Amino acid sequence: MLDKEIITLAQGLYSPLFASRDTIKEAITYAYGIAKASENPAAVTTALHVVLNTIAQHLEDQVRDAHRFKADAFELWANQESREG
């Protein structure tokens, strides 16, 4: 149940209006650079949304990867059981 809540949270954070980065560190570095160089609130808001989008994407990816791993492990176990049984 927690996995579904995490995916729902991630989807709620993500805004397709803004970009994301490959890593959270990259997103924070980008946001820090924009905030440091700008007095424009819209630019800072954009930078923060890029960070949020990146975090949301990573949360969702982690949960999906965990589900795939669990499904693969169960399949391996079931195949082994059927061969031995």
PyMOL Python script that loads the backbone (N, CA, C, O; Angstrom):
from pymol import cmd

cmd.read_pdbstr("""\
ATOM      1  N   MET A   1       0.820  -1.193   0.000  1.00  0.00           N
ATOM      2  CA  MET A   1       0.000   0.000   0.000  1.00  0.00           C
ATOM      3  C   MET A   1       0.862   1.254   0.000  1.00  0.00           C
ATOM      4  O   MET A   1       0.511   2.250  -0.634  1.00  0.00           O
ATOM      5  N   LEU A   2       1.987   1.211   0.708  1.00  0.00           N
ATOM      6  CA  LEU A   2       2.879   2.364   0.750  1.00  0.00           C
ATOM      7  C   LEU A   2       3.398   2.705  -0.645  1.00  0.00           C
ATOM      8  O   LEU A   2       3.558   3.877  -0.982  1.00  0.00           O
ATOM      9  N   ASP A   3       3.659   1.676  -1.455  1.00  0.00           N
ATOM     10  CA  ASP A   3       4.142   1.915  -2.815  1.00  0.00           C
ATOM     11  C   ASP A   3       3.157   2.740  -3.621  1.00  0.00           C
ATOM     12  O   ASP A   3       3.551   3.665  -4.331  1.00  0.00           O
ATOM     13  N   LYS A   4       1.886   2.413  -3.514  1.00  0.00           N
ATOM     14  CA  LYS A   4       0.858   3.161  -4.245  1.00  0.00           C
ATOM     15  C   LYS A   4       0.812   4.613  -3.759  1.00  0.00           C
ATOM     16  O   LYS A   4       0.637   5.537  -4.554  1.00  0.00           O
ATOM     17  N   GLU A   5       0.970   4.799  -2.459  1.00  0.00           N
ATOM     18  CA  GLU A   5       0.977   6.154  -1.904  1.00  0.00           C
ATOM     19  C   GLU A   5       2.179   6.945  -2.397  1.00  0.00           C
ATOM     20  O   GLU A   5       2.066   8.141  -2.666  1.00  0.00           O
ATOM     21  N   ILE A   6       3.326   6.292  -2.516  1.00  0.00           N
ATOM     22  CA  ILE A   6       4.524   6.973  -3.018  1.00  0.00           C
ATOM     23  C   ILE A   6       4.338   7.366  -4.475  1.00  0.00           C
ATOM     24  O   ILE A   6       4.687   8.480  -4.866  1.00  0.00           O
ATOM     25  N   ILE A   7       3.793   6.463  -5.283  1.00  0.00           N
ATOM     26  CA  ILE A   7       3.557   6.788  -6.689  1.00  0.00           C
ATOM     27  C   ILE A   7       2.543   7.917  -6.807  1.00  0.00           C
ATOM     28  O   ILE A   7       2.717   8.813  -7.633  1.00  0.00           O
ATOM     29  N   THR A   8       1.502   7.893  -6.007  1.00  0.00           N
ATOM     30  CA  THR A   8       0.503   8.970  -6.023  1.00  0.00           C
ATOM     31  C   THR A   8       1.153  10.296  -5.639  1.00  0.00           C
ATOM     32  O   THR A   8       0.883  11.323  -6.262  1.00  0.00           O
ATOM     33  N   LEU A   9       2.003  10.281  -4.624  1.00  0.00           N
ATOM     34  CA  LEU A   9       2.723  11.483  -4.222  1.00  0.00           C
ATOM     35  C   LEU A   9       3.612  11.984  -5.359  1.00  0.00           C
ATOM     36  O   LEU A   9       3.617  13.175  -5.673  1.00  0.00           O
ATOM     37  N   ALA A  10       4.355  11.081  -5.966  1.00  0.00           N
ATOM     38  CA  ALA A  10       5.249  11.463  -7.059  1.00  0.00           C
ATOM     39  C   ALA A  10       4.468  12.063  -8.221  1.00  0.00           C
ATOM     40  O   ALA A  10       4.871  13.081  -8.784  1.00  0.00           O
ATOM     41  N   GLN A  11       3.359  11.438  -8.578  1.00  0.00           N
ATOM     42  CA  GLN A  11       2.549  11.954  -9.676  1.00  0.00           C
ATOM     43  C   GLN A  11       1.938  13.305  -9.327  1.00  0.00           C
ATOM     44  O   GLN A  11       1.760  14.150 -10.204  1.00  0.00           O
ATOM     45  N   GLY A  12       1.615  13.516  -8.050  1.00  0.00           N
ATOM     46  CA  GLY A  12       1.068  14.794  -7.617  1.00  0.00           C
ATOM     47  C   GLY A  12       2.117  15.905  -7.633  1.00  0.00           C
ATOM     48  O   GLY A  12       1.789  17.065  -7.883  1.00  0.00           O
ATOM     49  N   LEU A  13       3.369  15.555  -7.368  1.00  0.00           N
ATOM     50  CA  LEU A  13       4.452  16.541  -7.392  1.00  0.00           C
ATOM     51  C   LEU A  13       4.838  16.937  -8.812  1.00  0.00           C
ATOM     52  O   LEU A  13       5.196  18.086  -9.073  1.00  0.00           O
ATOM     53  N   TYR A  14       4.761  15.977  -9.722  1.00  0.00           N
ATOM     54  CA  TYR A  14       5.271  16.196 -11.079  1.00  0.00           C
ATOM     55  C   TYR A  14       4.386  17.164 -11.858  1.00  0.00           C
ATOM     56  O   TYR A  14       3.161  17.039 -11.866  1.00  0.00           O
ATOM     57  N   SER A  15       5.025  18.129 -12.511  1.00  0.00           N
ATOM     58  CA  SER A  15       4.313  19.084 -13.349  1.00  0.00           C
ATOM     59  C   SER A  15       4.899  19.041 -14.755  1.00  0.00           C
ATOM     60  O   SER A  15       6.064  19.389 -14.943  1.00  0.00           O
ATOM     61  N   PRO A  16       4.114  18.619 -15.746  1.00  0.00           N
ATOM     62  CA  PRO A  16       4.636  18.511 -17.106  1.00  0.00           C
ATOM     63  C   PRO A  16       5.001  19.863 -17.730  1.00  0.00           C
ATOM     64  O   PRO A  16       5.631  19.907 -18.787  1.00  0.00           O
ATOM     65  N   LEU A  17       4.616  20.939 -17.093  1.00  0.00           N
ATOM     66  CA  LEU A  17       4.962  22.273 -17.580  1.00  0.00           C
ATOM     67  C   LEU A  17       6.459  22.550 -17.430  1.00  0.00           C
ATOM     68  O   LEU A  17       7.012  23.386 -18.145  1.00  0.00           O
ATOM     69  N   PHE A  18       7.111  21.851 -16.503  1.00  0.00           N
ATOM     70  CA  PHE A  18       8.522  22.078 -16.201  1.00  0.00           C
ATOM     71  C   PHE A  18       9.353  20.850 -16.553  1.00  0.00           C
ATOM     72  O   PHE A  18       8.829  19.743 -16.678  1.00  0.00           O
ATOM     73  N   ALA A  19      10.649  21.064 -16.709  1.00  0.00           N
ATOM     74  CA  ALA A  19      11.575  19.976 -17.046  1.00  0.00           C
ATOM     75  C   ALA A  19      11.981  19.219 -15.785  1.00  0.00           C
ATOM     76  O   ALA A  19      11.502  19.502 -14.687  1.00  0.00           O
ATOM     77  N   SER A  20      12.860  18.266 -15.966  1.00  0.00           N
ATOM     78  CA  SER A  20      13.509  17.575 -14.849  1.00  0.00           C
ATOM     79  C   SER A  20      14.955  17.326 -15.267  1.00  0.00           C
ATOM     80  O   SER A  20      15.333  17.631 -16.399  1.00  0.00           O
ATOM     81  N   ARG A  21      15.740  16.793 -14.393  1.00  0.00           N
ATOM     82  CA  ARG A  21      17.134  16.455 -14.677  1.00  0.00           C
ATOM     83  C   ARG A  21      17.333  14.970 -14.442  1.00  0.00           C
ATOM     84  O   ARG A  21      16.468  14.302 -13.876  1.00  0.00           O
ATOM     85  N   ASP A  22      18.481  14.454 -14.880  1.00  0.00           N
ATOM     86  CA  ASP A  22      18.745  13.025 -14.728  1.00  0.00           C
ATOM     87  C   ASP A  22      18.958  12.610 -13.279  1.00  0.00           C
ATOM     88  O   ASP A  22      18.591  11.501 -12.890  1.00  0.00           O
ATOM     89  N   THR A  23      19.547  13.490 -12.481  1.00  0.00           N
ATOM     90  CA  THR A  23      19.791  13.157 -11.075  1.00  0.00           C
ATOM     91  C   THR A  23      19.283  14.287 -10.183  1.00  0.00           C
ATOM     92  O   THR A  23      19.118  15.424 -10.626  1.00  0.00           O
ATOM     93  N   ILE A  24      19.040  13.950  -8.922  1.00  0.00           N
ATOM     94  CA  ILE A  24      18.594  14.952  -7.964  1.00  0.00           C
ATOM     95  C   ILE A  24      19.705  15.969  -7.732  1.00  0.00           C
ATOM     96  O   ILE A  24      19.436  17.165  -7.616  1.00  0.00           O
ATOM     97  N   LYS A  25      20.945  15.506  -7.665  1.00  0.00           N
ATOM     98  CA  LYS A  25      22.079  16.420  -7.476  1.00  0.00           C
ATOM     99  C   LYS A  25      22.148  17.441  -8.617  1.00  0.00           C
ATOM    100  O   LYS A  25      22.357  18.631  -8.383  1.00  0.00           O
ATOM    101  N   GLU A  26      21.973  16.968  -9.837  1.00  0.00           N
ATOM    102  CA  GLU A  26      21.975  17.853 -11.003  1.00  0.00           C
ATOM    103  C   GLU A  26      20.852  18.895 -10.907  1.00  0.00           C
ATOM    104  O   GLU A  26      21.053  20.066 -11.228  1.00  0.00           O
ATOM    105  N   ALA A  27      19.689  18.463 -10.469  1.00  0.00           N
ATOM    106  CA  ALA A  27      18.542  19.367 -10.350  1.00  0.00           C
ATOM    107  C   ALA A  27      18.793  20.434  -9.285  1.00  0.00           C
ATOM    108  O   ALA A  27      18.475  21.606  -9.486  1.00  0.00           O
ATOM    109  N   ILE A  28      19.358  20.027  -8.164  1.00  0.00           N
ATOM    110  CA  ILE A  28      19.631  20.983  -7.091  1.00  0.00           C
ATOM    111  C   ILE A  28      20.722  21.964  -7.520  1.00  0.00           C
ATOM    112  O   ILE A  28      20.632  23.156  -7.227  1.00  0.00           O
ATOM    113  N   THR A  29      21.736  21.478  -8.202  1.00  0.00           N
ATOM    114  CA  THR A  29      22.793  22.358  -8.713  1.00  0.00           C
ATOM    115  C   THR A  29      22.207  23.373  -9.681  1.00  0.00           C
ATOM    116  O   THR A  29      22.544  24.555  -9.630  1.00  0.00           O
ATOM    117  N   TYR A  30      21.334  22.912 -10.556  1.00  0.00           N
ATOM    118  CA  TYR A  30      20.651  23.807 -11.501  1.00  0.00           C
ATOM    119  C   TYR A  30      19.836  24.868 -10.754  1.00  0.00           C
ATOM    120  O   TYR A  30      19.933  26.058 -11.057  1.00  0.00           O
ATOM    121  N   ALA A  31      19.045  24.439  -9.794  1.00  0.00           N
ATOM    122  CA  ALA A  31      18.193  25.362  -9.036  1.00  0.00           C
ATOM    123  C   ALA A  31      19.034  26.379  -8.266  1.00  0.00           C
ATOM    124  O   ALA A  31      18.703  27.564  -8.223  1.00  0.00           O
ATOM    125  N   TYR A  32      20.111  25.913  -7.665  1.00  0.00           N
ATOM    126  CA  TYR A  32      20.982  26.811  -6.914  1.00  0.00           C
ATOM    127  C   TYR A  32      21.587  27.866  -7.846  1.00  0.00           C
ATOM    128  O   TYR A  32      21.656  29.043  -7.492  1.00  0.00           O
ATOM    129  N   GLY A  33      22.021  27.448  -9.025  1.00  0.00           N
ATOM    130  CA  GLY A  33      22.590  28.384  -9.997  1.00  0.00           C
ATOM    131  C   GLY A  33      21.584  29.435 -10.438  1.00  0.00           C
ATOM    132  O   GLY A  33      21.922  30.613 -10.551  1.00  0.00           O
ATOM    133  N   ILE A  34      20.364  29.019 -10.684  1.00  0.00           N
ATOM    134  CA  ILE A  34      19.306  29.956 -11.097  1.00  0.00           C
ATOM    135  C   ILE A  34      18.983  30.913  -9.948  1.00  0.00           C
ATOM    136  O   ILE A  34      18.897  32.123 -10.154  1.00  0.00           O
ATOM    137  N   ALA A  35      18.806  30.382  -8.758  1.00  0.00           N
ATOM    138  CA  ALA A  35      18.448  31.220  -7.616  1.00  0.00           C
ATOM    139  C   ALA A  35      19.553  32.227  -7.306  1.00  0.00           C
ATOM    140  O   ALA A  35      19.273  33.375  -6.959  1.00  0.00           O
ATOM    141  N   LYS A  36      20.786  31.804  -7.429  1.00  0.00           N
ATOM    142  CA  LYS A  36      21.928  32.663  -7.122  1.00  0.00           C
ATOM    143  C   LYS A  36      22.067  33.798  -8.145  1.00  0.00           C
ATOM    144  O   LYS A  36      22.454  34.914  -7.799  1.00  0.00           O
ATOM    145  N   ALA A  37      21.748  33.497  -9.398  1.00  0.00           N
ATOM    146  CA  ALA A  37      21.969  34.461 -10.479  1.00  0.00           C
ATOM    147  C   ALA A  37      20.752  35.326 -10.790  1.00  0.00           C
ATOM    148  O   ALA A  37      20.844  36.244 -11.605  1.00  0.00           O
ATOM    149  N   SER A  38      19.631  35.055 -10.165  1.00  0.00           N
ATOM    150  CA  SER A  38      18.404  35.728 -10.583  1.00  0.00           C
ATOM    151  C   SER A  38      17.661  36.362  -9.418  1.00  0.00           C
ATOM    152  O   SER A  38      17.634  35.839  -8.304  1.00  0.00           O
ATOM    153  N   GLU A  39      17.071  37.483  -9.710  1.00  0.00           N
ATOM    154  CA  GLU A  39      16.150  38.100  -8.757  1.00  0.00           C
ATOM    155  C   GLU A  39      14.720  37.951  -9.266  1.00  0.00           C
ATOM    156  O   GLU A  39      13.787  38.532  -8.712  1.00  0.00           O
ATOM    157  N   ASN A  40      14.567  37.171 -10.318  1.00  0.00           N
ATOM    158  CA  ASN A  40      13.271  36.960 -10.957  1.00  0.00           C
ATOM    159  C   ASN A  40      12.557  35.791 -10.262  1.00  0.00           C
ATOM    160  O   ASN A  40      13.014  34.651 -10.353  1.00  0.00           O
ATOM    161  N   PRO A  41      11.446  36.060  -9.574  1.00  0.00           N
ATOM    162  CA  PRO A  41      10.729  34.983  -8.868  1.00  0.00           C
ATOM    163  C   PRO A  41      10.268  33.858  -9.799  1.00  0.00           C
ATOM    164  O   PRO A  41      10.227  32.700  -9.381  1.00  0.00           O
ATOM    165  N   ALA A  42       9.923  34.170 -11.037  1.00  0.00           N
ATOM    166  CA  ALA A  42       9.480  33.120 -11.968  1.00  0.00           C
ATOM    167  C   ALA A  42      10.622  32.160 -12.284  1.00  0.00           C
ATOM    168  O   ALA A  42      10.404  30.954 -12.405  1.00  0.00           O
ATOM    169  N   ALA A  43      11.826  32.682 -12.416  1.00  0.00           N
ATOM    170  CA  ALA A  43      12.977  31.818 -12.694  1.00  0.00           C
ATOM    171  C   ALA A  43      13.257  30.893 -11.521  1.00  0.00           C
ATOM    172  O   ALA A  43      13.556  29.714 -11.708  1.00  0.00           O
ATOM    173  N   VAL A  44      13.159  31.430 -10.320  1.00  0.00           N
ATOM    174  CA  VAL A  44      13.389  30.618  -9.122  1.00  0.00           C
ATOM    175  C   VAL A  44      12.291  29.558  -8.981  1.00  0.00           C
ATOM    176  O   VAL A  44      12.572  28.416  -8.619  1.00  0.00           O
ATOM    177  N   THR A  45      11.051  29.935  -9.266  1.00  0.00           N
ATOM    178  CA  THR A  45       9.937  28.985  -9.220  1.00  0.00           C
ATOM    179  C   THR A  45      10.160  27.856 -10.218  1.00  0.00           C
ATOM    180  O   THR A  45       9.935  26.689  -9.899  1.00  0.00           O
ATOM    181  N   THR A  46      10.601  28.200 -11.423  1.00  0.00           N
ATOM    182  CA  THR A  46      10.892  27.187 -12.437  1.00  0.00           C
ATOM    183  C   THR A  46      11.980  26.236 -11.937  1.00  0.00           C
ATOM    184  O   THR A  46      11.848  25.018 -12.058  1.00  0.00           O
ATOM    185  N   ALA A  47      13.037  26.787 -11.382  1.00  0.00           N
ATOM    186  CA  ALA A  47      14.131  25.959 -10.882  1.00  0.00           C
ATOM    187  C   ALA A  47      13.650  25.004  -9.794  1.00  0.00           C
ATOM    188  O   ALA A  47      14.043  23.838  -9.774  1.00  0.00           O
ATOM    189  N   LEU A  48      12.810  25.487  -8.900  1.00  0.00           N
ATOM    190  CA  LEU A  48      12.287  24.619  -7.838  1.00  0.00           C
ATOM    191  C   LEU A  48      11.398  23.515  -8.394  1.00  0.00           C
ATOM    192  O   LEU A  48      11.423  22.389  -7.897  1.00  0.00           O
ATOM    193  N   HIS A  49      10.619  23.826  -9.414  1.00  0.00           N
ATOM    194  CA  HIS A  49       9.778  22.791 -10.034  1.00  0.00           C
ATOM    195  C   HIS A  49      10.623  21.744 -10.748  1.00  0.00           C
ATOM    196  O   HIS A  49      10.245  20.573 -10.795  1.00  0.00           O
ATOM    197  N   VAL A  50      11.748  22.145 -11.296  1.00  0.00           N
ATOM    198  CA  VAL A  50      12.659  21.165 -11.909  1.00  0.00           C
ATOM    199  C   VAL A  50      13.157  20.199 -10.835  1.00  0.00           C
ATOM    200  O   VAL A  50      13.235  18.994 -11.072  1.00  0.00           O
ATOM    201  N   VAL A  51      13.489  20.717  -9.674  1.00  0.00           N
ATOM    202  CA  VAL A  51      13.921  19.849  -8.567  1.00  0.00           C
ATOM    203  C   VAL A  51      12.785  18.912  -8.156  1.00  0.00           C
ATOM    204  O   VAL A  51      12.997  17.708  -8.011  1.00  0.00           O
ATOM    205  N   LEU A  52      11.592  19.454  -7.968  1.00  0.00           N
ATOM    206  CA  LEU A  52      10.451  18.611  -7.591  1.00  0.00           C
ATOM    207  C   LEU A  52      10.166  17.538  -8.635  1.00  0.00           C
ATOM    208  O   LEU A  52       9.928  16.382  -8.285  1.00  0.00           O
ATOM    209  N   ASN A  53      10.188  17.908  -9.909  1.00  0.00           N
ATOM    210  CA  ASN A  53       9.953  16.923 -10.966  1.00  0.00           C
ATOM    211  C   ASN A  53      10.997  15.812 -10.937  1.00  0.00           C
ATOM    212  O   ASN A  53      10.671  14.638 -11.108  1.00  0.00           O
ATOM    213  N   THR A  54      12.239  16.188 -10.721  1.00  0.00           N
ATOM    214  CA  THR A  54      13.309  15.190 -10.679  1.00  0.00           C
ATOM    215  C   THR A  54      13.115  14.245  -9.496  1.00  0.00           C
ATOM    216  O   THR A  54      13.266  13.031  -9.639  1.00  0.00           O
ATOM    217  N   ILE A  55      12.784  14.794  -8.334  1.00  0.00           N
ATOM    218  CA  ILE A  55      12.536  13.947  -7.159  1.00  0.00           C
ATOM    219  C   ILE A  55      11.331  13.040  -7.401  1.00  0.00           C
ATOM    220  O   ILE A  55      11.376  11.850  -7.089  1.00  0.00           O
ATOM    221  N   ALA A  56      10.271  13.591  -7.947  1.00  0.00           N
ATOM    222  CA  ALA A  56       9.066  12.798  -8.220  1.00  0.00           C
ATOM    223  C   ALA A  56       9.374  11.657  -9.173  1.00  0.00           C
ATOM    224  O   ALA A  56       8.932  10.529  -8.956  1.00  0.00           O
ATOM    225  N   GLN A  57      10.131  11.942 -10.226  1.00  0.00           N
ATOM    226  CA  GLN A  57      10.469  10.903 -11.204  1.00  0.00           C
ATOM    227  C   GLN A  57      11.306   9.809 -10.557  1.00  0.00           C
ATOM    228  O   GLN A  57      11.086   8.626 -10.815  1.00  0.00           O
ATOM    229  N   HIS A  58      12.263  10.194  -9.721  1.00  0.00           N
ATOM    230  CA  HIS A  58      13.104   9.202  -9.051  1.00  0.00           C
ATOM    231  C   HIS A  58      12.309   8.357  -8.065  1.00  0.00           C
ATOM    232  O   HIS A  58      12.543   7.153  -7.959  1.00  0.00           O
ATOM    233  N   LEU A  59      11.378   8.964  -7.345  1.00  0.00           N
ATOM    234  CA  LEU A  59      10.526   8.189  -6.430  1.00  0.00           C
ATOM    235  C   LEU A  59       9.729   7.141  -7.195  1.00  0.00           C
ATOM    236  O   LEU A  59       9.692   5.971  -6.815  1.00  0.00           O
ATOM    237  N   GLU A  60       9.100   7.571  -8.263  1.00  0.00           N
ATOM    238  CA  GLU A  60       8.283   6.650  -9.047  1.00  0.00           C
ATOM    239  C   GLU A  60       9.142   5.545  -9.661  1.00  0.00           C
ATOM    240  O   GLU A  60       8.745   4.380  -9.658  1.00  0.00           O
ATOM    241  N   ASP A  61      10.303   5.897 -10.183  1.00  0.00           N
ATOM    242  CA  ASP A  61      11.199   4.896 -10.773  1.00  0.00           C
ATOM    243  C   ASP A  61      11.647   3.873  -9.736  1.00  0.00           C
ATOM    244  O   ASP A  61      11.698   2.679 -10.030  1.00  0.00           O
ATOM    245  N   GLN A  62      11.974   4.326  -8.525  1.00  0.00           N
ATOM    246  CA  GLN A  62      12.421   3.416  -7.474  1.00  0.00           C
ATOM    247  C   GLN A  62      11.328   2.415  -7.104  1.00  0.00           C
ATOM    248  O   GLN A  62      11.600   1.226  -6.938  1.00  0.00           O
ATOM    249  N   VAL A  63      10.108   2.892  -6.978  1.00  0.00           N
ATOM    250  CA  VAL A  63       8.996   1.998  -6.630  1.00  0.00           C
ATOM    251  C   VAL A  63       8.752   0.998  -7.756  1.00  0.00           C
ATOM    252  O   VAL A  63       8.574  -0.193  -7.502  1.00  0.00           O
ATOM    253  N   ARG A  64       8.742   1.469  -8.979  1.00  0.00           N
ATOM    254  CA  ARG A  64       8.525   0.564 -10.113  1.00  0.00           C
ATOM    255  C   ARG A  64       9.648  -0.470 -10.218  1.00  0.00           C
ATOM    256  O   ARG A  64       9.381  -1.639 -10.498  1.00  0.00           O
ATOM    257  N   ASP A  65      10.903  -0.057  -9.998  1.00  0.00           N
ATOM    258  CA  ASP A  65      12.019  -0.995 -10.022  1.00  0.00           C
ATOM    259  C   ASP A  65      11.882  -2.047  -8.923  1.00  0.00           C
ATOM    260  O   ASP A  65      12.159  -3.225  -9.145  1.00  0.00           O
ATOM    261  N   ALA A  66      11.457  -1.617  -7.746  1.00  0.00           N
ATOM    262  CA  ALA A  66      11.261  -2.562  -6.637  1.00  0.00           C
ATOM    263  C   ALA A  66      10.187  -3.584  -6.972  1.00  0.00           C
ATOM    264  O   ALA A  66      10.332  -4.766  -6.660  1.00  0.00           O
ATOM    265  N   HIS A  67       9.104  -3.131  -7.609  1.00  0.00           N
ATOM    266  CA  HIS A  67       8.035  -4.056  -8.005  1.00  0.00           C
ATOM    267  C   HIS A  67       8.527  -5.051  -9.050  1.00  0.00           C
ATOM    268  O   HIS A  67       8.208  -6.237  -8.980  1.00  0.00           O
ATOM    269  N   ARG A  68       9.298  -4.573 -10.012  1.00  0.00           N
ATOM    270  CA  ARG A  68       9.848  -5.480 -11.033  1.00  0.00           C
ATOM    271  C   ARG A  68      10.773  -6.505 -10.395  1.00  0.00           C
ATOM    272  O   ARG A  68      10.727  -7.686 -10.742  1.00  0.00           O
ATOM    273  N   PHE A  69      11.613  -6.062  -9.466  1.00  0.00           N
ATOM    274  CA  PHE A  69      12.525  -6.973  -8.785  1.00  0.00           C
ATOM    275  C   PHE A  69      11.749  -8.037  -8.021  1.00  0.00           C
ATOM    276  O   PHE A  69      12.079  -9.221  -8.081  1.00  0.00           O
ATOM    277  N   LYS A  70      10.706  -7.603  -7.295  1.00  0.00           N
ATOM    278  CA  LYS A  70       9.898  -8.548  -6.518  1.00  0.00           C
ATOM    279  C   LYS A  70       9.217  -9.555  -7.444  1.00  0.00           C
ATOM    280  O   LYS A  70       9.181 -10.749  -7.146  1.00  0.00           O
ATOM    281  N   ALA A  71       8.681  -9.080  -8.560  1.00  0.00           N
ATOM    282  CA  ALA A  71       8.012  -9.977  -9.509  1.00  0.00           C
ATOM    283  C   ALA A  71       9.008 -10.954 -10.125  1.00  0.00           C
ATOM    284  O   ALA A  71       8.704 -12.137 -10.279  1.00  0.00           O
ATOM    285  N   ASP A  72      10.194 -10.465 -10.477  1.00  0.00           N
ATOM    286  CA  ASP A  72      11.216 -11.350 -11.050  1.00  0.00           C
ATOM    287  C   ASP A  72      11.670 -12.394 -10.040  1.00  0.00           C
ATOM    288  O   ASP A  72      11.848 -13.560 -10.392  1.00  0.00           O
ATOM    289  N   ALA A  73      11.857 -11.987  -8.791  1.00  0.00           N
ATOM    290  CA  ALA A  73      12.281 -12.925  -7.750  1.00  0.00           C
ATOM    291  C   ALA A  73      11.219 -13.997  -7.527  1.00  0.00           C
ATOM    292  O   ALA A  73      11.545 -15.174  -7.372  1.00  0.00           O
ATOM    293  N   PHE A  74       9.938 -13.590  -7.510  1.00  0.00           N
ATOM    294  CA  PHE A  74       8.859 -14.555  -7.325  1.00  0.00           C
ATOM    295  C   PHE A  74       8.812 -15.537  -8.496  1.00  0.00           C
ATOM    296  O   PHE A  74       8.629 -16.738  -8.300  1.00  0.00           O
ATOM    297  N   GLU A  75       8.977 -15.019  -9.705  1.00  0.00           N
ATOM    298  CA  GLU A  75       8.959 -15.886 -10.889  1.00  0.00           C
ATOM    299  C   GLU A  75      10.098 -16.902 -10.843  1.00  0.00           C
ATOM    300  O   GLU A  75       9.893 -18.074 -11.159  1.00  0.00           O
ATOM    301  N   LEU A  76      11.286 -16.467 -10.456  1.00  0.00           N
ATOM    302  CA  LEU A  76      12.411 -17.396 -10.331  1.00  0.00           C
ATOM    303  C   LEU A  76      12.121 -18.473  -9.291  1.00  0.00           C
ATOM    304  O   LEU A  76      12.389 -19.654  -9.513  1.00  0.00           O
ATOM    305  N   TRP A  77      11.570 -18.052  -8.154  1.00  0.00           N
ATOM    306  CA  TRP A  77      11.233 -18.997  -7.097  1.00  0.00           C
ATOM    307  C   TRP A  77      10.181 -19.990  -7.581  1.00  0.00           C
ATOM    308  O   TRP A  77      10.311 -21.192  -7.351  1.00  0.00           O
ATOM    309  N   ALA A  78       9.145 -19.499  -8.247  1.00  0.00           N
ATOM    310  CA  ALA A  78       8.068 -20.370  -8.726  1.00  0.00           C
ATOM    311  C   ALA A  78       8.589 -21.357  -9.757  1.00  0.00           C
ATOM    312  O   ALA A  78       8.206 -22.526  -9.736  1.00  0.00           O
ATOM    313  N   ASN A  79       9.445 -20.916 -10.647  1.00  0.00           N
ATOM    314  CA  ASN A  79      10.022 -21.825 -11.644  1.00  0.00           C
ATOM    315  C   ASN A  79      10.877 -22.899 -10.989  1.00  0.00           C
ATOM    316  O   ASN A  79      10.841 -24.063 -11.389  1.00  0.00           O
ATOM    317  N   GLN A  80      11.639 -22.507  -9.990  1.00  0.00           N
ATOM    318  CA  GLN A  80      12.483 -23.479  -9.285  1.00  0.00           C
ATOM    319  C   GLN A  80      11.618 -24.488  -8.551  1.00  0.00           C
ATOM    320  O   GLN A  80      11.897 -25.687  -8.573  1.00  0.00           O
ATOM    321  N   GLU A  81      10.569 -24.005  -7.903  1.00  0.00           N
ATOM    322  CA  GLU A  81       9.658 -24.890  -7.175  1.00  0.00           C
ATOM    323  C   GLU A  81       8.997 -25.900  -8.118  1.00  0.00           C
ATOM    324  O   GLU A  81       8.853 -27.072  -7.771  1.00  0.00           O
ATOM    325  N   SER A  82       8.600 -25.451  -9.300  1.00  0.00           N
ATOM    326  CA  SER A  82       7.908 -26.354 -10.235  1.00  0.00           C
ATOM    327  C   SER A  82       8.879 -27.401 -10.787  1.00  0.00           C
ATOM    328  O   SER A  82       8.480 -28.530 -11.069  1.00  0.00           O
ATOM    329  N   ARG A  83      10.147 -27.029 -10.939  1.00  0.00           N
ATOM    330  CA  ARG A  83      11.146 -28.000 -11.413  1.00  0.00           C
ATOM    331  C   ARG A  83      11.462 -29.026 -10.335  1.00  0.00           C
ATOM    332  O   ARG A  83      11.675 -30.202 -10.630  1.00  0.00           O
ATOM    333  N   GLU A  84      11.491 -28.579  -9.091  1.00  0.00           N
ATOM    334  CA  GLU A  84      11.836 -29.485  -7.988  1.00  0.00           C
ATOM    335  C   GLU A  84      10.644 -30.305  -7.521  1.00  0.00           C
ATOM    336  O   GLU A  84      10.799 -31.404  -6.989  1.00  0.00           O
ATOM    337  N   GLY A  85       9.444 -29.752  -7.730  1.00  0.00           N
ATOM    338  CA  GLY A  85       8.243 -30.394  -7.204  1.00  0.00           C
ATOM    339  C   GLY A  85       7.729 -31.434  -8.075  1.00  0.00           C
ATOM    340  O   GLY A  85       6.719 -32.062  -7.757  1.00  0.00           O
TER     341      GLY A  85
END
""", "prot")
cmd.dss("prot")
cmd.show_as("cartoon", "prot")
cmd.util.cbc("prot")
cmd.orient("prot")
